[in-house]
Each structure stands twice: as C-alpha cells, then as structure tokens.
Amino acid sequence: HSSFKMAYPDFGFGGNHGGFFMGGRGGTFKRQYKCFSVAFSQSANPKALEEGGKIIMPPSALNELTRLNIQYPMLFKLTGSRINRATHCGVLEFIAEEGKIFIPHWMMNNIGLKEEDLVWLENVTLPLATFVKFQPQSVDFLDITDQKAVLELKLRNFACLTLEDVIVVHYNDKKYHLKVLESKPANAVSIIECDMRVDFAAPVGYKPPKTPETPIEDTDSPFAYPSESDFVPFGGQGERLDGKKKKTPKNDKMDPPQVPRSRGIPNYEYKVGKLSFVSAKKLEAYVKKKQSVAETLDFKPFGGDGQQLKPRRSKTT
C-alpha cells in the first residue's frame, strides 16, 4: 500500500479553501443540461479539462448555487440518459453557454454519453477518501518508474472518484487508463485535502514471469557416462631440454582418477566420440543384464567388523 496526502492549488470551484461557497448546507441544485466534450468548449486550457475530473458549467448555474449557499467543496453527481449509470465530478469554470456543460471525454464514456445527450446534474456531499484501489487497464503502466509519485501528481486534477469508473492519467505523452476497483468509506469519495492509501491490482493482461525450469539430467541412462579408461589427465610423457631420454621408474604408473559416479548403471562399452542409438528392447535387456551382475556380487553395506583405537583390557578375576 502507498499513502499520500492530496493537496490542491488555490484555484477553481472544487479545489482548496480559496474556492467559493464556504457556508453551511443549503438547498439542492438539480438541473438537466446538454453535454458536450471538451473539444467544443471555449476554455482557455482545454487540456487541463481533459486531464482531470472537473466540468465546465454555465454562469446561470453559478448564480443559482450562490443563492442556495451550497456547501464547500462543490461536488456534483452526473447521471446519463442512456444507461442507468452515474459518476461524480467537480467544477472548473462557469463559462459554458446556457443549457450546456462540457465534460471530459473519458467521463462521458463511463456513463455512456454522446455529444448533445441530456444529463442530470445534482450537487452532492461526499466523504473523504481513506483508501482507493486501482487496476491499470494495460501492462504499459508498469513502465512508469515511480507510479505512486505520478499518480499523486495527476490526482490533483480530480475532485472525487467513483467506484467502477475508469479514469485517464496523462504522462509522458501517453494515456493510462485506471479502473477504480475499491474505494473507502463509500462507493463515491472526495479526494480533496485527504490522507488516502492507494493500492494497485495486477494490470489487465499481466502474466507473471515464468520460472525457468532446470533441465534434469537423465542419470538412469546407461549411456550417459564416458569410460574413464579412454582419457587420463596429465598422462603424457615428459621431455628433457638437453634431448636425453627421461628415466622413468618401472613402478611409475599413473592410476586413473577416481571419478565420482552418479546413481544409475554406467555403460562400460562407451567410447568417446561414438554415438550409439539402441532400441528400447536392447536397452531393457542391457539394464537387466547389468542388474543381474550387480545382484551376484558378494557385497553387503556396513557389513564389516568394528574396530577400536584402544583395545579393551580384559578383566582378571
């Protein structure tokens, strides 16, 4: 989990304490408008509108909200006319034409709106967020080095979050879609001046890396062991610098090294550089033959007599 405090700059109508309408609870504002995307707005900064969670309303709405003494901060519930789906937002400016509101395109998609559709707008009061869990809709989100810092910065353009909404975060000329999987203490929460814990679910399409499988050596195969009689390390003859022959004692013979064997039956007829392809029947007969030879050997493990370093003294009576 990551935890950070959401702080907002001193501007706008759904932002910090510099916003309007800090009085007590007033009446209810509920109106129906035609909605348009940001591309049709006259805002001086349409990019800021598209990258956040706030809308543009007409000046008449500002006058009515003033008379109603709406409680700070100004948050609204948007309900579409096509599907039974609602989302929540703040307000950025009051410069829209009468009867119109301008909404970020991603917000229109969340409630199934199209250009010039009718939408109900109602003021609401939301609890402060304590926990929100996001799910990136693409594995590209994992390319961001410091996801927490980027999200903390971009969420300052939002006033609230709604469960099941898919918000859009713009970073490094890319758009990252994040779905709100969980929010506490309610399905719709305000993120203005709050201490909020954030968690991420695995992105859509994410596959955990597979652990490489270590190949298992077939130690039971009788053809997996070279013969130790074909190669003896340091077994060559030495030469003298004066050209004379080296005197070699008669008993100077190098014993072949004792190579530790793995479990299984070695192939004593194996020759280095020779590949043998045997049928299953011959292989089975070979194994049975070696097993029968091993069974006839007179060998019992741990069958020797124990010895003591210091012999016991016999007691005399």
C-alpha positions in Angstrom: 0.0 0.0 0.0 1.0 3.6 -0.7 -0.2 6.5 1.3 -0.1 10.2 0.4 -2.0 13.4 1.3 -3.9 15.0 -1.5 -3.3 18.8 -1.6 -4.7 21.2 -4.2 -3.6 24.6 -5.6 -5.6 27.6 -4.6 -7.9 28.0 -7.6 -11.1 26.6 -9.0 -14.5 25.9 -7.5 -13.9 22.4 -6.3 -10.4 22.8 -5.0 -8.7 24.3 -2.0 -10.0 26.7 0.7 -9.7 29.6 -1.8 -12.9 28.3 -3.6 -16.3 29.8 -3.3 -19.2 29.0 -1.0 -17.8 28.0 2.3 -21.1 28.5 4.2 -23.3 25.8 5.7 -25.5 23.3 3.9 -28.0 25.0 1.7 -30.7 23.8 -0.8 -30.4 21.2 -3.6 -29.2 22.0 -7.1 -30.5 19.7 -9.7 -30.7 20.6 -13.4 -30.7 18.9 -16.8 -28.2 20.0 -19.5 -26.9 19.0 -22.9 -23.4 17.6 -22.6 -20.5 18.2 -25.0 -16.9 17.0 -25.0 -14.0 19.4 -24.3 -13.3 19.9 -28.0 -16.4 22.1 -28.2 -15.6 24.3 -25.2 -14.3 27.8 -25.2 -11.9 27.1 -22.2 -8.5 28.7 -22.4 -7.0 25.5 -21.2 -9.0 22.5 -22.7 -6.1 20.2 -22.0 -6.4 20.7 -18.2 -10.1 19.9 -18.5 -9.5 16.6 -20.4 -6.8 15.5 -17.9 -8.9 15.9 -14.8 -12.2 15.2 -13.3 -13.9 18.6 -13.4 -16.5 20.1 -15.8 -17.5 23.5 -17.2 -20.9 24.9 -16.3 -22.9 27.9 -17.5 -22.9 31.2 -15.5 -26.6 30.8 -14.5 -25.6 27.7 -12.5 -23.1 29.9 -10.6 -25.9 32.4 -9.7 -28.2 29.7 -8.5 -25.5 27.9 -6.5 -24.8 31.3 -4.8 -28.4 31.8 -3.7 -28.6 28.2 -2.5 -25.4 28.6 -0.4 -24.1 25.2 -1.5 -21.7 23.6 1.0 -18.0 23.6 0.2 -16.5 21.8 -1.8 -18.8 21.9 -4.8 -19.2 18.3 -6.0 -21.8 17.0 -8.4 -23.4 13.8 -9.4 -23.8 13.2 -13.2 -26.5 10.7 -14.4 -26.7 9.8 -18.0 -29.9 9.4 -20.0 -28.8 6.3 -22.0 -27.8 3.9 -19.2 -28.5 3.7 -15.5 -25.0 4.8 -14.6 -23.8 7.8 -12.5 -20.4 9.3 -11.9 -19.2 12.3 -9.8 -17.1 15.4 -10.6 -16.0 18.9 -9.5 -16.4 22.1 -11.5 -13.5 24.0 -13.1 -15.2 27.1 -14.6 -18.6 28.7 -15.2 -18.1 29.9 -18.8 -20.3 27.4 -20.8 -23.2 28.5 -23.0 -26.6 28.4 -21.3 -28.1 24.9 -21.3 -24.8 23.2 -21.9 -22.0 21.7 -19.9 -18.6 20.4 -21.1 -17.3 17.1 -19.8 -14.0 15.2 -20.2 -14.4 12.5 -22.9 -13.4 9.7 -20.5 -16.2 10.7 -18.1 -18.7 10.6 -21.0 -17.6 7.1 -21.7 -18.1 6.0 -18.1 -21.8 6.9 -18.2 -22.5 6.1 -21.9 -23.0 9.7 -23.1 -22.6 11.0 -26.6 -22.5 14.6 -28.0 -25.7 16.6 -27.2 -27.1 13.9 -24.9 -29.1 15.1 -21.9 -27.6 14.6 -18.5 -28.8 15.3 -15.0 -26.5 17.3 -12.7 -27.1 17.4 -9.0 -24.9 18.7 -6.1 -23.8 16.1 -3.5 -21.7 15.9 -0.4 -19.1 13.0 -0.4 -17.0 11.6 2.4 -13.2 12.0 2.3 -11.4 9.0 0.8 -9.3 6.8 3.1 -8.4 4.0 0.6 -8.6 3.6 -3.1 -7.5 0.6 -5.2 -6.8 1.0 -8.9 -6.4 -1.5 -11.7 -4.3 -0.4 -14.7 -6.1 -1.4 -17.9 -2.8 -2.1 -19.7 0.6 -3.5 -18.7 2.1 -0.3 -20.1 1.5 1.3 -16.7 4.3 -0.9 -15.3 6.8 1.1 -17.5 6.4 4.1 -15.1 9.3 4.1 -12.7 7.6 5.9 -9.7 3.9 5.1 -10.1 3.0 6.5 -6.7 4.5 9.9 -7.4 3.0 10.2 -10.8 -0.5 9.2 -9.5 -0.2 11.6 -6.6 0.6 14.5 -9.0 -2.1 13.7 -11.5 -4.9 13.1 -9.0 -4.6 16.8 -8.1 -6.7 17.5 -11.2 -9.6 15.4 -9.8 -12.1 16.3 -7.1 -13.6 12.9 -6.5 -13.6 9.2 -7.5 -16.4 6.8 -8.2 -16.4 3.0 -7.9 -16.1 1.2 -11.3 -15.1 4.4 -13.1 -12.1 4.3 -15.5 -10.1 7.5 -15.2 -7.4 8.6 -17.6 -3.9 9.7 -16.4 -1.7 11.6 -18.9 2.0 11.1 -18.5 4.9 11.4 -21.0 2.6 11.9 -23.9 0.8 8.7 -23.1 -2.7 7.9 -21.7 -3.0 5.4 -18.9 -6.5 4.1 -18.0 -7.0 3.1 -14.4 -10.2 1.5 -13.1 -11.4 2.2 -9.6 -11.8 -1.3 -8.1 -12.4 -0.3 -4.5 -13.0 2.9 -2.5 -13.5 3.5 1.2 -15.5 4.6 3.1 -18.1 4.8 0.3 -18.5 4.0 -3.4 -18.0 7.7 -4.3 -15.4 9.7 -2.3 -13.9 13.1 -2.3 -10.1 13.3 -2.6 -9.7 17.0 -1.7 -7.4 17.5 1.2 -7.4 13.9 2.5 -5.0 11.3 3.7 -5.6 8.4 1.3 -4.0 5.0 1.0 -3.5 3.7 -2.6 -3.1 0.1 -3.8 -2.7 -1.4 -7.3 -4.2 -4.6 -8.7 -2.4 -6.5 -11.4 -2.8 -4.8 -14.8 -5.2 -6.3 -17.3 -3.3 -8.8 -19.4 -0.4 -9.1 -17.0 1.2 -12.5 -16.9 3.7 -13.3 -14.1 7.2 -14.3 -15.4 7.7 -18.0 -15.6 10.4 -19.5 -13.5 12.9 -21.2 -15.9 12.8 -25.0 -15.4 16.2 -26.6 -14.6 16.8 -29.5 -17.0 17.0 -32.8 -15.1 19.9 -35.0 -16.2 18.9 -38.4 -17.1 21.2 -40.2 -14.7 19.5 -43.5 -15.1 20.6 -43.9 -18.7 23.5 -46.3 -19.1 24.8 -44.3 -22.0 25.3 -41.1 -20.1 28.8 -41.8 -18.7 32.1 -41.8 -20.6 34.7 -44.5 -20.0 37.5 -43.5 -17.7 40.0 -45.7 -19.5 40.0 -43.6 -22.7 41.4 -40.4 -21.0 43.8 -39.9 -18.2 44.7 -36.3 -17.3 48.4 -35.4 -17.3 49.2 -38.9 -18.7 51.7 -37.7 -21.4 55.4 -38.3 -21.5 57.8 -35.6 -20.3 60.7 -34.4 -22.5 64.1 -33.1 -21.3 65.7 -29.8 -22.7 69.0 -31.5 -23.3 67.4 -34.1 -25.6 68.2 -37.0 -23.3 65.5 -39.5 -22.6 63.7 -39.3 -19.3 64.4 -42.0 -16.8 61.1 -43.5 -15.8 60.9 -45.9 -12.9 59.3 -49.2 -13.6 56.7 -48.7 -11.0 55.9 -45.1 -12.1 52.4 -45.7 -13.4 49.6 -43.2 -13.0 46.4 -44.7 -11.7 43.3 -43.4 -13.5 41.5 -40.8 -11.4 38.6 -41.9 -9.4 35.6 -40.1 -10.8 32.6 -40.0 -8.6 29.6 -41.7 -10.2 26.0 -40.6 -10.1 23.3 -43.1 -9.5 22.5 -45.4 -12.4 24.2 -48.1 -14.4 27.2 -46.9 -16.4 27.9 -48.1 -19.9 31.4 -49.6 -19.7 31.5 -50.2 -23.5 31.1 -46.4 -24.2 33.8 -44.8 -26.4 34.3 -41.1 -26.6 33.2 -39.7 -30.0 30.9 -42.6 -30.7 27.1 -42.2 -30.6 25.0 -45.3 -30.0 21.4 -45.5 -30.8 19.8 -48.5 -29.3 16.2 -49.8 -29.4 14.1 -50.0 -26.4 14.3 -53.8 -26.3 18.1 -53.8 -26.4 18.2 -51.1 -23.7 15.9 -53.1 -21.5 18.0 -56.2 -22.0 21.2 -54.3 -21.2 19.8 -53.0 -18.0 18.6 -56.4 -16.9 21.9 -57.9 -17.6 23.8 -55.3 -15.5 21.3 -55.6 -12.7 21.8 -59.4 -12.6 25.5 -59.0 -12.4 25.2 -56.5 -9.6 23.0 -58.8 -7.6 25.5 -61.6 -7.8 28.3 -59.5 -6.3 29.1 -60.5 -2.7 28.7 -57.1 -1.1 26.8 -56.1 2.0 26.9 -52.4 3.0 28.1 -51.7 6.6 28.9 -55.4 7.0 32.5 -55.0 8.3 33.7 -55.6 11.8 34.1 -52.6 14.0 37.5 -51.7 15.4 38.5 -49.6 18.4 41.5 -47.3 18.5 42.3 -48.5 22.0 41.7 -52.2 22.7 39.7 -53.0 25.8 41.6 -54.6 28.7 40.3 -57.9 29.8 39.3 -58.0 33.5 41.1 -60.6 35.5 39.4 -62.2 38.4 
